[in-house]
Amino acid sequence: VEALREAATAVEQEKEILLEMIHSIQNSQDMRQISDGEREELNLTANRLMGRTLTVEVSVETIRNPQQQESLKHATRIIDEVVNKFLDDLGNAKSHLMSLYSACSSEVPHGPVDQKFQSIVIGCALEDQKKIKRRLETLLRNIENSDKAIKLLEHSKGA
């Protein structure tokens, strides 16, 4: 049973990685440097692959007690609030996400740790803790990719 759960979780993670890769290709600087026809063809292919990937649904249920359920809701709500602030203040949202990620990490943090969030995450089921950390990693990676794309765009305008 554990092997089945691990395999399903791996497929779930692979789906997330594929979606992220397709999205990053669609928004890459290289897409701006090819002809309109090639760009349209690549976008059609990327959209088709995105659609096919989204048809795959994998669900691994986590057994939670009421306290764990409440902790998961609270942690998710905090992350969602930070994500909603992205457009208003990207720099502050990024540093807040970093402190949330540091709260989930077992390594020595590179910056401040959100102690309140850490205690909430500790109250979650182990599988949920891993999912929360993965979600924060993905969000931070997406921000980093966006920063790079913006800098490349500004550099190309300056040149």
KASUL-V982549 format. One record per run of one state. SS is the DSSP state (~ for helix, > for strand, _ for the rest). FROM is the first residue (numbers start at 1). TO is the last residue. If there is no record, write none. Layout:
BEGIN
SS:FROM:TO / SS:FROM:TO
END
This chain:
BEGIN
_:1:1 / ~:2:26 / _:27:28 / ~:29:33 / _:34:35 / ~:36:54 / _:55:65 / ~:66:84 / _:85:89 / ~:90:104 / _:105:114 / ~:115:122 / _:123:125 / ~:126:158 / _:159:159
END
